[in-house]
Amino acid sequence: MLCAIYRSNKRDQTYIYIEKQDDFSKVPEELMANFGKPIFVMTLSLDSRERLASADIVRVKQDLTEKGFYLQVPPPIESLLQQPEEYGWSTED
């Protein structure tokens, strides 16, 4: 399974994977408007890989098959204040 990967010119660390290079026909118009101008990154064979650096390869293949595209967004930014006990900080005064 081949796919073409594009990065967003509007949103940092946001990528869209599509089945065929330059064919965005299966991507909703609203998503494309928010994504901005797609900048081609590479064509990638998913068959020869067991994993991807920043995406679940099983989910990527599933979304490509079912929807015709996969949207990769950056992970949420963790706040040090959300779980202070994980960092050895006390929440008590």
Salt bridges, closest charged atoms under 4 A:
GLU19 OE1 - LYS26 NZ 3.00
ASP63 OD1 - ARG59 NE 3.16
ASP63 OD2 - LYS67 NZ 3.62
